[in-house]
Amino acid sequence: MQTERVTFLTTPDHKAALDAFAANSGMSVGRVVREATTRYIATPASRDEEAALAFLAPEIEAAVDDMKMSIQSMRENIARTCAVVDAVLAGERP
């Protein structure tokens, strides 16, 4: 594999965190940076997914509101049905 050198500037804290992460992971700093940048470059789909989620969020919120209203309606129907059943069991006319 042919390689080329890439130099970037970072803060001392970030460099220390990068060194510590690499050491704890059993990797070189170069490998950590290569893997991280490879994942970053490969994420345009994630940006598309974020846009899709932003588009879908209002639709999902509306659907949840509709479900809440349906559930409330079902609860009311169940309560009315229970009242009728209780009346019939008690010998009353509903």
C-alpha positions, -999 to +999 in steps of 0.1 A: +000+000+000+014+033-010+009+060+016+011+098+018+016+120+049-013+142+061-006+168+088-034+185+107-035+209+136-054+202+168-055+213+204-033+197+230-064+183+247-077+167+215-043+153+207-041+138+242-076+123+238-067+109+204-035+094+218-054+078+247-081+065+225-056+049+201-036+034+230-068+020+247-079+006+213-046-010+205-042+010+174-019+037+161-031+073+159-027+070+121-051+040+120-076+058+142-076+088+120-078+067+088-107+048+101-125+079+114-120+098+081-131+068+061-163+066+081-168+104+078-163+103+040-187+074+036-216+093+054-233+113+027-261+088+031-264+099+067-269+134+056-296+122+033-312+103+061-311+134+083-330+153+056-355+125+053-360+123+090-365+161+091-391+157+064-408+127+082-408+141+117-440+163+112-457+133+096-448+111+125-460+137+150-493+140+132-497+102+131-490+100+168-516+127+175-542+107+154-533+075+173-538+093+206-573+105+195-581+070+183-571+055+216-591+081+235-621+072+213-616+035+220-614+041+257-647+060+256-663+032+236-650+006+261-663+027+290-698+030+274-699-007+266-688-016+301-716+006+315-742-012+293-729-046+303-730-036+340-766-024+336-776-056+318-759-078+345-777-058+372-811-065+355-815-029+344-825-017+310-796+002+293 
